[in-house]
Amino acid sequence: MPEHTVTLTVNNRPTYLRQTLHALSQVEGIEKWHLYIGLEPGCEECKQICTGIDFVPCTVLFNSRPLGVRGNPYSVLKHAFGQGSRLNLHLEDDVLVSPDVAELALWYEELVSDDALHEIRIMFLSLFVTSTGGEPAEEVLASQFFSPWGLVINQFQWAHHIEPFWWNDKHRFPHMQDWTLSLAEHLNYPMMVLAPRLSRTSNIGRDAGVHSIPERHDLLVGDLQMNHERGPFEYRINPNAQVKWRKLDYGSMTVETAE
């Protein structure tokens, strides 16, 4: 069974999906991985795109009913790890990846065998950061913030830190139900995520999103830069580096930065 997998949630945005799959097809070594797609019903064009994938071994999970932005990623992740995945790259159908993302994931697998890294515990590797260019492509750091736009998760982390908390709505974000908020509630020191200083993903889903609007997307993603080089890179952790995360102020629709 496949030990290195990619999970991809797909709904009804074929234009974004084509771009996402093209970027994934350019990843160094991706042909050695196995792609699992959680395909929501209702879009024949997306179905045709998914069943025509030939650059990587692929299994399409045809959802008999809409599972939504919380149920669909849970379903496809649970299936991938249930099939024996040891390391999974999780994506959405509007997320572009860098060509070295598989190599970075394999480096991460060697670095963090379960969740332990020195005195801290690691929930996963978060691939999206609000980088603006110039950040060293080989540097990785620890962070208390994360984005769902590209995650690398090992089997231990899925079983102990992600699946058990996926449906938890008893958190500090009242009246909001979202798996990212549920996981954020669990992300308290010494629990952290790792993240590259130069982003390895970018989000192109400006329109037709569930939890986003175009103005919010522009504020968070505008002028961001991601890595476009294949490497190879000598990845290393920089314990002194910090990401200036963009955080949205919903009251004024402006962006603040936080370390």
C-alpha positions in Angstrom: 0.0 0.0 0.0 1.2 3.6 -0.6 3.3 5.1 2.2 3.6 8.6 0.7 0.3 10.1 -0.3 -1.4 13.3 -1.5 -5.0 14.1 -0.6 -6.9 16.6 -2.6 -10.4 17.9 -2.0 -12.3 18.8 -5.2 -15.7 20.6 -5.6 -17.0 22.5 -8.5 -14.2 24.8 -9.7 -12.6 23.1 -12.7 -10.5 26.2 -13.7 -8.7 26.2 -10.4 -8.5 22.4 -10.4 -6.6 22.4 -13.7 -4.0 24.9 -12.4 -3.6 23.0 -9.1 -3.1 19.7 -10.9 -0.6 21.2 -13.3 1.5 22.6 -10.5 1.3 19.2 -8.7 2.5 17.4 -11.9 5.7 19.6 -11.9 6.7 18.4 -8.4 10.0 16.6 -8.3 9.4 12.9 -7.6 5.6 13.1 -7.3 5.2 10.1 -9.5 6.3 8.0 -6.6 3.4 9.2 -4.4 -0.3 8.2 -4.5 -3.0 10.8 -5.0 -6.4 10.4 -3.3 -9.1 12.8 -4.4 -12.2 13.5 -2.4 -14.6 14.5 -5.2 -17.9 16.2 -4.4 -20.8 15.4 -6.6 -22.4 17.7 -9.2 -19.6 18.8 -11.6 -19.1 16.5 -14.6 -16.1 18.6 -15.8 -14.3 18.1 -12.5 -15.1 14.4 -12.6 -13.6 14.1 -16.1 -10.4 16.0 -15.0 -9.9 13.8 -12.0 -10.5 10.5 -13.8 -8.0 11.6 -16.5 -5.0 12.1 -14.2 -2.0 10.2 -15.5 1.1 11.8 -14.0 0.7 10.0 -10.6 -1.1 6.9 -9.3 -4.6 8.2 -8.4 -7.7 7.0 -6.6 -10.8 9.1 -6.8 -13.3 8.8 -4.0 -16.7 9.7 -5.5 -18.8 11.2 -2.7 -22.4 10.1 -3.0 -23.6 13.3 -1.3 -21.9 16.6 -0.6 -19.6 16.3 2.5 -18.7 20.0 2.6 -15.5 21.9 3.5 -15.2 20.0 6.8 -16.5 16.5 5.9 -14.7 16.1 2.6 -11.1 16.7 3.8 -11.8 14.5 6.8 -13.1 11.7 4.7 -10.2 11.7 2.2 -7.6 12.0 4.9 -9.1 9.2 7.0 -9.1 7.0 3.8 -5.5 7.8 2.9 -4.2 7.0 6.4 -6.5 4.0 6.6 -4.8 2.7 3.5 -1.4 2.8 5.2 -0.1 6.2 4.5 2.9 7.2 6.6 3.2 10.7 5.3 0.5 12.8 3.5 0.5 16.1 1.7 -3.0 17.6 2.0 -4.2 20.1 -0.6 -7.4 21.9 -1.7 -8.3 22.4 -5.4 -7.2 26.0 -5.4 -3.7 25.6 -3.9 -0.6 25.7 -6.1 2.5 23.9 -4.8 6.2 24.5 -5.3 8.3 22.0 -7.3 10.3 20.9 -4.3 7.4 20.2 -2.0 7.8 16.4 -2.1 11.5 16.7 -1.2 10.7 19.1 1.6 8.0 16.6 2.9 10.5 13.7 2.9 13.0 15.8 4.8 10.3 16.6 7.3 9.5 12.9 7.6 13.1 12.2 8.6 13.2 15.1 11.0 10.0 14.4 12.9 9.3 10.7 13.2 6.2 11.1 15.4 5.6 14.6 16.9 8.8 15.2 19.0 11.3 17.8 18.0 13.7 18.7 20.9 11.5 20.4 23.7 8.5 21.1 21.5 5.8 18.9 19.8 4.9 19.3 16.2 1.4 19.1 14.9 2.3 19.2 11.2 4.3 21.1 8.5 2.3 24.1 7.3 3.4 24.9 3.7 1.8 28.3 3.3 3.3 31.4 4.9 2.9 35.1 4.1 6.3 35.5 2.5 7.1 38.5 0.3 10.3 37.3 -1.4 13.9 37.2 -0.3 13.4 34.7 2.5 15.9 31.8 2.4 14.2 28.9 0.6 16.1 26.3 2.7 15.1 27.6 6.1 12.3 26.2 8.2 11.0 27.6 11.5 8.5 26.8 14.3 5.3 28.8 14.5 2.1 29.1 16.5 0.1 30.1 13.5 -0.9 28.0 10.4 -2.9 28.0 7.2 -4.9 25.1 5.8 -3.4 25.9 2.3 -1.1 22.9 2.2 -0.2 20.6 5.1 2.3 17.7 5.5 1.0 15.3 8.1 2.5 12.0 9.4 0.5 9.1 10.6 1.2 9.7 14.3 0.1 13.3 14.0 -3.1 12.4 12.2 -3.9 9.8 14.9 -3.0 11.9 18.0 -3.4 15.6 17.1 -5.7 16.0 14.1 -8.4 13.4 13.9 -9.3 13.5 17.6 -9.7 17.3 17.4 -11.2 17.7 13.9 -14.9 17.9 15.1 -14.2 19.8 18.3 -16.4 23.0 18.5 -15.6 23.8 22.1 -13.1 26.5 21.4 -12.4 30.2 21.8 -14.1 31.1 18.5 -17.8 31.1 19.5 -20.5 30.3 17.0 -17.9 29.3 14.4 -17.5 25.7 13.1 -14.4 25.0 11.1 -11.8 22.3 11.4 -9.0 24.8 11.2 -10.4 26.5 14.3 -10.7 23.2 16.0 -7.0 22.4 15.4 -6.0 26.0 16.3 -7.5 25.4 19.8 -5.2 22.4 20.2 -2.1 24.4 19.1 -0.8 25.7 22.4 2.9 25.6 23.4 4.7 23.3 23.5 2.6 22.2 20.5 3.7 24.1 17.4 3.8 23.7 13.6 6.9 23.9 11.4 6.8 26.1 8.3 9.2 27.1 5.5 10.3 30.8 5.6 9.5 31.0 1.9 6.0 29.7 1.2 5.7 26.4 -0.7 2.0 27.1 -1.7 -0.1 29.9 -3.0 -3.9 30.1 -3.0 -5.6 31.1 -6.3 -9.2 30.6 -5.1 -10.2 34.3 -5.1 -13.8 33.5 -6.2 -16.4 30.9 -5.3 -14.9 30.1 -1.9 -16.9 29.0 1.1 -15.0 30.8 3.9 -13.6 33.6 1.9 -14.6 36.6 -0.2 -12.5 38.3 -2.9 -11.6 41.3 -0.7 -10.3 39.0 2.1 -8.3 36.9 -0.4 -6.7 40.1 -1.8 -5.7 41.3 1.6 -4.2 38.0 2.7 -2.6 36.8 -0.6 -1.8 40.0 -2.5 2.0 40.6 -3.2 2.9 37.2 -1.6 5.7 35.2 -3.1 6.3 31.4 -3.1 9.2 29.2 -4.1 9.4 28.4 -7.8 12.8 26.6 -7.7 13.3 22.8 -7.9 16.3 22.8 -5.6 18.0 20.7 -4.3 18.0 22.6 -1.1 19.8 21.9 2.1 16.8 22.3 4.4 17.5 23.4 8.0 15.7 24.8 11.0 16.5 28.4 11.9 15.5 28.7 15.6 15.8 32.5 15.5 13.6 33.2 12.5 10.0 34.3 12.7 7.2 34.7 10.1 5.4 38.0 10.0 2.0 36.4 9.6 -0.8 38.5 8.0 -3.8 38.4 10.3 -7.1 39.8 9.1 -8.9 42.5 11.2 -12.5 41.7 10.3 -13.8 44.9 11.8 -11.8 47.1 9.5 -10.9 44.6 6.7 -7.3 45.5 7.1 -4.3 43.3 7.6 -2.1 43.2 10.8 1.1 41.3 11.2 2.1 39.0 14.0 5.2 37.1 14.8 
